[in-house]
């Protein structure tokens, strides 16, 4: 069956958007999980865009996802890394993770913090970035303590 020139394209090539996400990660140091949240896309969609599924790269992407990813730029993502939020924004997530058996060392590693800074952060002292908030919420999602839509609502 041939494509009619009058019908809209339902998919776009994934490669340019894969490279765009890779560039954003390299330029900002922001993990792909945070890019997914910032783009308001499911984690699974961005993960399969970058890493494929069953050893195969994803060849196409929905136009909606493509627009959401293309709307992001490095400046927006860098703003997510500024520590301008009170640390109490992350205490609920951190407490839930600690209660679920996650160690303070693991939290420090995820957030690229030294142990002292991580301890201070989970106790509600100091400031945190939106990226830290997102990463802790996503860790809660991975452990079933939050659903992914709940994690995106507050991000």
MODELLER restraints for C-alpha pairs under 7 A, 6 or more apart:
rsr = mdl.restraints
at = mdl.atoms
rsr.add(forms.Gaussian(group=physical.xy_distance, feature=features.Distance(at['CA:10:A'], at['CA:62:A']), mean=6.92, stdev=0.5))
rsr.add(forms.Gaussian(group=physical.xy_distance, feature=features.Distance(at['CA:11:A'], at['CA:60:A']), mean=5.96, stdev=0.5))
rsr.add(forms.Gaussian(group=physical.xy_distance, feature=features.Distance(at['CA:11:A'], at['CA:61:A']), mean=5.58, stdev=0.5))
rsr.add(forms.Gaussian(group=physical.xy_distance, feature=features.Distance(at['CA:11:A'], at['CA:62:A']), mean=4.96, stdev=0.5))
rsr.add(forms.Gaussian(group=physical.xy_distance, feature=features.Distance(at['CA:11:A'], at['CA:63:A']), mean=5.99, stdev=0.5))
rsr.add(forms.Gaussian(group=physical.xy_distance, feature=features.Distance(at['CA:12:A'], at['CA:60:A']), mean=5.43, stdev=0.5))
rsr.add(forms.Gaussian(group=physical.xy_distance, feature=features.Distance(at['CA:12:A'], at['CA:61:A']), mean=5.35, stdev=0.5))
rsr.add(forms.Gaussian(group=physical.xy_distance, feature=features.Distance(at['CA:12:A'], at['CA:62:A']), mean=6.24, stdev=0.5))
rsr.add(forms.Gaussian(group=physical.xy_distance, feature=features.Distance(at['CA:12:A'], at['CA:63:A']), mean=6.15, stdev=0.5))
rsr.add(forms.Gaussian(group=physical.xy_distance, feature=features.Distance(at['CA:13:A'], at['CA:59:A']), mean=6.05, stdev=0.5))
rsr.add(forms.Gaussian(group=physical.xy_distance, feature=features.Distance(at['CA:13:A'], at['CA:60:A']), mean=4.52, stdev=0.5))
rsr.add(forms.Gaussian(group=physical.xy_distance, feature=features.Distance(at['CA:13:A'], at['CA:61:A']), mean=6.15, stdev=0.5))
rsr.add(forms.Gaussian(group=physical.xy_distance, feature=features.Distance(at['CA:14:A'], at['CA:58:A']), mean=6.60, stdev=0.5))
rsr.add(forms.Gaussian(group=physical.xy_distance, feature=features.Distance(at['CA:14:A'], at['CA:59:A']), mean=5.35, stdev=0.5))
rsr.add(forms.Gaussian(group=physical.xy_distance, feature=features.Distance(at['CA:14:A'], at['CA:60:A']), mean=4.40, stdev=0.5))
rsr.add(forms.Gaussian(group=physical.xy_distance, feature=features.Distance(at['CA:14:A'], at['CA:61:A']), mean=5.07, stdev=0.5))
rsr.add(forms.Gaussian(group=physical.xy_distance, feature=features.Distance(at['CA:17:A'], at['CA:66:A']), mean=6.51, stdev=0.5))
rsr.add(forms.Gaussian(group=physical.xy_distance, feature=features.Distance(at['CA:17:A'], at['CA:69:A']), mean=6.96, stdev=0.5))
rsr.add(forms.Gaussian(group=physical.xy_distance, feature=features.Distance(at['CA:18:A'], at['CA:49:A']), mean=6.08, stdev=0.5))
rsr.add(forms.Gaussian(group=physical.xy_distance, feature=features.Distance(at['CA:18:A'], at['CA:50:A']), mean=5.79, stdev=0.5))
rsr.add(forms.Gaussian(group=physical.xy_distance, feature=features.Distance(at['CA:24:A'], at['CA:73:A']), mean=6.98, stdev=0.5))
rsr.add(forms.Gaussian(group=physical.xy_distance, feature=features.Distance(at['CA:24:A'], at['CA:74:A']), mean=5.77, stdev=0.5))
rsr.add(forms.Gaussian(group=physical.xy_distance, feature=features.Distance(at['CA:25:A'], at['CA:31:A']), mean=6.02, stdev=0.5))
rsr.add(forms.Gaussian(group=physical.xy_distance, feature=features.Distance(at['CA:25:A'], at['CA:32:A']), mean=6.65, stdev=0.5))
rsr.add(forms.Gaussian(group=physical.xy_distance, feature=features.Distance(at['CA:27:A'], at['CA:74:A']), mean=6.70, stdev=0.5))
rsr.add(forms.Gaussian(group=physical.xy_distance, feature=features.Distance(at['CA:28:A'], at['CA:74:A']), mean=6.21, stdev=0.5))
rsr.add(forms.Gaussian(group=physical.xy_distance, feature=features.Distance(at['CA:28:A'], at['CA:77:A']), mean=6.81, stdev=0.5))
rsr.add(forms.Gaussian(group=physical.xy_distance, feature=features.Distance(at['CA:28:A'], at['CA:78:A']), mean=6.12, stdev=0.5))
rsr.add(forms.Gaussian(group=physical.xy_distance, feature=features.Distance(at['CA:30:A'], at['CA:77:A']), mean=6.98, stdev=0.5))
rsr.add(forms.Gaussian(group=physical.xy_distance, feature=features.Distance(at['CA:33:A'], at['CA:43:A']), mean=6.20, stdev=0.5))
rsr.add(forms.Gaussian(group=physical.xy_distance, feature=features.Distance(at['CA:34:A'], at['CA:131:A']), mean=6.64, stdev=0.5))
rsr.add(forms.Gaussian(group=physical.xy_distance, feature=features.Distance(at['CA:34:A'], at['CA:134:A']), mean=6.46, stdev=0.5))
rsr.add(forms.Gaussian(group=physical.xy_distance, feature=features.Distance(at['CA:34:A'], at['CA:135:A']), mean=6.97, stdev=0.5))
rsr.add(forms.Gaussian(group=physical.xy_distance, feature=features.Distance(at['CA:36:A'], at['CA:42:A']), mean=6.36, stdev=0.5))
rsr.add(forms.Gaussian(group=physical.xy_distance, feature=features.Distance(at['CA:36:A'], at['CA:43:A']), mean=5.73, stdev=0.5))
rsr.add(forms.Gaussian(group=physical.xy_distance, feature=features.Distance(at['CA:36:A'], at['CA:46:A']), mean=6.05, stdev=0.5))
rsr.add(forms.Gaussian(group=physical.xy_distance, feature=features.Distance(at['CA:37:A'], at['CA:152:A']), mean=6.00, stdev=0.5))
rsr.add(forms.Gaussian(group=physical.xy_distance, feature=features.Distance(at['CA:39:A'], at['CA:68:A']), mean=5.26, stdev=0.5))
rsr.add(forms.Gaussian(group=physical.xy_distance, feature=features.Distance(at['CA:39:A'], at['CA:69:A']), mean=5.73, stdev=0.5))
rsr.add(forms.Gaussian(group=physical.xy_distance, feature=features.Distance(at['CA:39:A'], at['CA:72:A']), mean=6.90, stdev=0.5))
rsr.add(forms.Gaussian(group=physical.xy_distance, feature=features.Distance(at['CA:41:A'], at['CA:65:A']), mean=6.98, stdev=0.5))
rsr.add(forms.Gaussian(group=physical.xy_distance, feature=features.Distance(at['CA:48:A'], at['CA:58:A']), mean=6.57, stdev=0.5))
rsr.add(forms.Gaussian(group=physical.xy_distance, feature=features.Distance(at['CA:49:A'], at['CA:58:A']), mean=5.61, stdev=0.5))
rsr.add(forms.Gaussian(group=physical.xy_distance, feature=features.Distance(at['CA:51:A'], at['CA:57:A']), mean=6.55, stdev=0.5))
rsr.add(forms.Gaussian(group=physical.xy_distance, feature=features.Distance(at['CA:52:A'], at['CA:58:A']), mean=5.37, stdev=0.5))
rsr.add(forms.Gaussian(group=physical.xy_distance, feature=features.Distance(at['CA:80:A'], at['CA:129:A']), mean=6.19, stdev=0.5))
rsr.add(forms.Gaussian(group=physical.xy_distance, feature=features.Distance(at['CA:80:A'], at['CA:130:A']), mean=4.94, stdev=0.5))
rsr.add(forms.Gaussian(group=physical.xy_distance, feature=features.Distance(at['CA:80:A'], at['CA:131:A']), mean=5.44, stdev=0.5))
rsr.add(forms.Gaussian(group=physical.xy_distance, feature=features.Distance(at['CA:81:A'], at['CA:129:A']), mean=5.12, stdev=0.5))
rsr.add(forms.Gaussian(group=physical.xy_distance, feature=features.Distance(at['CA:81:A'], at['CA:130:A']), mean=6.20, stdev=0.5))
rsr.add(forms.Gaussian(group=physical.xy_distance, feature=features.Distance(at['CA:81:A'], at['CA:131:A']), mean=5.49, stdev=0.5))
rsr.add(forms.Gaussian(group=physical.xy_distance, feature=features.Distance(at['CA:82:A'], at['CA:129:A']), mean=5.23, stdev=0.5))
rsr.add(forms.Gaussian(group=physical.xy_distance, feature=features.Distance(at['CA:83:A'], at['CA:127:A']), mean=5.61, stdev=0.5))
rsr.add(forms.Gaussian(group=physical.xy_distance, feature=features.Distance(at['CA:83:A'], at['CA:128:A']), mean=4.53, stdev=0.5))
rsr.add(forms.Gaussian(group=physical.xy_distance, feature=features.Distance(at['CA:83:A'], at['CA:129:A']), mean=4.06, stdev=0.5))
rsr.add(forms.Gaussian(group=physical.xy_distance, feature=features.Distance(at['CA:84:A'], at['CA:127:A']), mean=6.01, stdev=0.5))
rsr.add(forms.Gaussian(group=physical.xy_distance, feature=features.Distance(at['CA:84:A'], at['CA:128:A']), mean=6.20, stdev=0.5))
rsr.add(forms.Gaussian(group=physical.xy_distance, feature=features.Distance(at['CA:84:A'], at['CA:129:A']), mean=6.03, stdev=0.5))
rsr.add(forms.Gaussian(group=physical.xy_distance, feature=features.Distance(at['CA:85:A'], at['CA:127:A']), mean=5.36, stdev=0.5))
rsr.add(forms.Gaussian(group=physical.xy_distance, feature=features.Distance(at['CA:85:A'], at['CA:128:A']), mean=5.23, stdev=0.5))
rsr.add(forms.Gaussian(group=physical.xy_distance, feature=features.Distance(at['CA:85:A'], at['CA:129:A']), mean=5.97, stdev=0.5))
rsr.add(forms.Gaussian(group=physical.xy_distance, feature=features.Distance(at['CA:86:A'], at['CA:126:A']), mean=6.41, stdev=0.5))
rsr.add(forms.Gaussian(group=physical.xy_distance, feature=features.Distance(at['CA:86:A'], at['CA:127:A']), mean=4.58, stdev=0.5))
rsr.add(forms.Gaussian(group=physical.xy_distance, feature=features.Distance(at['CA:86:A'], at['CA:128:A']), mean=6.17, stdev=0.5))
rsr.add(forms.Gaussian(group=physical.xy_distance, feature=features.Distance(at['CA:87:A'], at['CA:121:A']), mean=5.67, stdev=0.5))
rsr.add(forms.Gaussian(group=physical.xy_distance, feature=features.Distance(at['CA:87:A'], at['CA:124:A']), mean=4.80, stdev=0.5))
rsr.add(forms.Gaussian(group=physical.xy_distance, feature=features.Distance(at['CA:87:A'], at['CA:125:A']), mean=5.69, stdev=0.5))
rsr.add(forms.Gaussian(group=physical.xy_distance, feature=features.Distance(at['CA:87:A'], at['CA:126:A']), mean=5.56, stdev=0.5))
rsr.add(forms.Gaussian(group=physical.xy_distance, feature=features.Distance(at['CA:87:A'], at['CA:127:A']), mean=4.60, stdev=0.5))
rsr.add(forms.Gaussian(group=physical.xy_distance, feature=features.Distance(at['CA:87:A'], at['CA:128:A']), mean=5.24, stdev=0.5))
rsr.add(forms.Gaussian(group=physical.xy_distance, feature=features.Distance(at['CA:88:A'], at['CA:124:A']), mean=4.64, stdev=0.5))
rsr.add(forms.Gaussian(group=physical.xy_distance, feature=features.Distance(at['CA:89:A'], at['CA:133:A']), mean=6.88, stdev=0.5))
rsr.add(forms.Gaussian(group=physical.xy_distance, feature=features.Distance(at['CA:90:A'], at['CA:122:A']), mean=6.89, stdev=0.5))
rsr.add(forms.Gaussian(group=physical.xy_distance, feature=features.Distance(at['CA:90:A'], at['CA:133:A']), mean=5.53, stdev=0.5))
rsr.add(forms.Gaussian(group=physical.xy_distance, feature=features.Distance(at['CA:91:A'], at['CA:122:A']), mean=5.21, stdev=0.5))
rsr.add(forms.Gaussian(group=physical.xy_distance, feature=features.Distance(at['CA:91:A'], at['CA:123:A']), mean=6.66, stdev=0.5))
rsr.add(forms.Gaussian(group=physical.xy_distance, feature=features.Distance(at['CA:91:A'], at['CA:124:A']), mean=5.97, stdev=0.5))
rsr.add(forms.Gaussian(group=physical.xy_distance, feature=features.Distance(at['CA:93:A'], at['CA:136:A']), mean=5.96, stdev=0.5))
rsr.add(forms.Gaussian(group=physical.xy_distance, feature=features.Distance(at['CA:93:A'], at['CA:137:A']), mean=5.97, stdev=0.5))
rsr.add(forms.Gaussian(group=physical.xy_distance, feature=features.Distance(at['CA:93:A'], at['CA:140:A']), mean=6.73, stdev=0.5))
rsr.add(forms.Gaussian(group=physical.xy_distance, feature=features.Distance(at['CA:94:A'], at['CA:122:A']), mean=5.79, stdev=0.5))
rsr.add(forms.Gaussian(group=physical.xy_distance, feature=features.Distance(at['CA:94:A'], at['CA:136:A']), mean=6.68, stdev=0.5))
rsr.add(forms.Gaussian(group=physical.xy_distance, feature=features.Distance(at['CA:97:A'], at['CA:140:A']), mean=6.49, stdev=0.5))
rsr.add(forms.Gaussian(group=physical.xy_distance, feature=features.Distance(at['CA:104:A'], at['CA:118:A']), mean=6.95, stdev=0.5))
rsr.add(forms.Gaussian(group=physical.xy_distance, feature=features.Distance(at['CA:104:A'], at['CA:119:A']), mean=6.99, stdev=0.5))
rsr.add(forms.Gaussian(group=physical.xy_distance, feature=features.Distance(at['CA:105:A'], at['CA:115:A']), mean=6.42, stdev=0.5))
rsr.add(forms.Gaussian(group=physical.xy_distance, feature=features.Distance(at['CA:107:A'], at['CA:118:A']), mean=6.98, stdev=0.5))
rsr.add(forms.Gaussian(group=physical.xy_distance, feature=features.Distance(at['CA:108:A'], at['CA:114:A']), mean=6.02, stdev=0.5))
rsr.add(forms.Gaussian(group=physical.xy_distance, feature=features.Distance(at['CA:108:A'], at['CA:115:A']), mean=5.89, stdev=0.5))
rsr.add(forms.Gaussian(group=physical.xy_distance, feature=features.Distance(at['CA:108:A'], at['CA:118:A']), mean=5.21, stdev=0.5))
rsr.add(forms.Gaussian(group=physical.xy_distance, feature=features.Distance(at['CA:111:A'], at['CA:132:A']), mean=6.02, stdev=0.5))
rsr.add(forms.Gaussian(group=physical.xy_distance, feature=features.Distance(at['CA:120:A'], at['CA:126:A']), mean=6.95, stdev=0.5))
rsr.add(forms.Gaussian(group=physical.xy_distance, feature=features.Distance(at['CA:134:A'], at['CA:155:A']), mean=6.17, stdev=0.5))
rsr.add(forms.Gaussian(group=physical.xy_distance, feature=features.Distance(at['CA:137:A'], at['CA:151:A']), mean=5.63, stdev=0.5))
rsr.add(forms.Gaussian(group=physical.xy_distance, feature=features.Distance(at['CA:138:A'], at['CA:151:A']), mean=6.61, stdev=0.5))
rsr.add(forms.Gaussian(group=physical.xy_distance, feature=features.Distance(at['CA:140:A'], at['CA:146:A']), mean=5.58, stdev=0.5))
rsr.add(forms.Gaussian(group=physical.xy_distance, feature=features.Distance(at['CA:141:A'], at['CA:147:A']), mean=5.41, stdev=0.5))
rsr.add(forms.Gaussian(group=physical.xy_distance, feature=features.Distance(at['CA:141:A'], at['CA:148:A']), mean=5.84, stdev=0.5))
